[in-house]
Amino acid sequence: MKLYELFIGFRYLRAKKRSGFISFNTLLSVLIVFIGVFILIVVISVMNGFQAQIKDKILDIDSHITVEVGYGSALIRNYLEITKNISEIDGVKSANPFLQGHGLLRFRSSIIYFMIRGMGLPNEPTEDVAKFITEGLESYTRETGVFLGSEMAFSNGIRKGDIVEIIVPKGRLDAVDGMAPGLRKYKVLGFFKTGYYDFDTKLILMSLTDAQKLFEVGNVASGIGVKIDNVYSGMNNIALKIQSELGYKYITTTAEEKNQNLFYALKLEKLIMTIILFLVVLSAGFTIMGTLVMVVMDKRKAVGILKSMGAKPSSIMLIFVLEGFLIGFCGTLLGVLGGLAVSLNLEAIIITIENKINIIMEWAYTVFDLGVFYKISIVPTHVYYIDSIPTLVVPQFVVFIAVFAVFLSTVAAVFPAWQASRQNPIETIRYE
């Protein structure tokens, strides 16, 4: 098998000394393919990571399935019996009653709107609560008090042992008077950190017994939170089993149903970004086409000589198609290697950049006496809900990006290659 087409294709990628512009365009084509593939892999890996981590956070913190009374704002009286029945269903990992409501927290001059959730059986906190508590776990059911999210406590200067006032609607809804406000003072027993910004700034935890006393509703629960063994494939099936077991009086809601708008927004954002970034790779195809058109013009005499020596039009066409393939392959290989390297080490890279920026800014503030410097965070938690930069590399998607980029680069070379194969060798040699 003759490989002279490949040999000549390699030679044509190298410019002559007198025509460095062609070489520059070849490098530019490789660079654009590299940038397109590199950015696509990094951005999609970050978006996959954000989507997966936010979903995991929600599923880890909140219940996989929530059981509530199916009408109005009714509460569950026989929650202990229902909890026991749910726990016996195959696939259910745990079932815990909770009482939930909203209110205001007052500490000194600060007034904070919050969601309060009472969880835990009378004797001990649930495992779902205990794993997030960073301080004061031993006091959860032994003392009357509250646990605050670490971000809420930090932003309002609240410390362990401080006394806070909580204002909530108490008792049952009355058609004439509505609900009377209830005010109680609680000691801050400790703090929790979930890593999910909305919960760490807007949620207060306490024992179920204390929550029942705070809202003055008696021995009832708002609902029952269910955790299951197989989160990603068995959620809907177990929800149907629970619904069938309890009957029409109760409704079951999965975490995906409760957060469907958020998950849909994440998927839509990922789709739009993917389309936009694929256009970058598409632009590389047009650059390759333009480069090869100029290569064909520059090599008219060489093409004429090859054809006069017996080279077939298919061989001439193959030479220039191979050039497009080689440009795409080199750019894609560099893009994949660079994209994977950055994606797998992105958090460390961001931390390094943050530290460098903060060192420079702190120096500038000190030298020029600009005041108090507060450290800069490239990824603010109050915007992105999570406290780190997650990445998730999907091998199948990386392979698809690489194959698509090489394929597009090869296809982009077909028109210039076809144009070169149609040249008349006699006319070309005569005028060149």
BELDA-V334001 format. One record per run of one state. SS is the DSSP state (A for helix, B for strand, O for the rest). FROM is the first residue (numbers start at 1). LEN is the number of residues. Records with the same first field share a line. If there is no record, write none. Layout:
# BELDA-V334001
SS = FROM-LEN, FROM-LEN
This chain:
# BELDA-V334001
O = 1-3, 14-6, 62-3, 70-6, 77-2, 88-4, 108-2, 120-7, 131-2, 136-1, 140-5, 157-6, 175-3, 193-4, 216-5, 222-1, 229-2, 247-3, 259-1, 299-1, 309-4, 345-1, 368-13, 385-10, 422-3, 432-1
A = 4-10, 20-42, 79-9, 127-4, 137-3, 150-7, 197-6, 208-8, 231-16, 255-4, 260-39, 300-9, 313-32, 346-22, 381-4, 395-27, 425-7
B = 65-5, 76-1, 92-16, 110-10, 133-3, 145-5, 163-12, 178-15, 203-5, 221-1, 223-6, 250-5
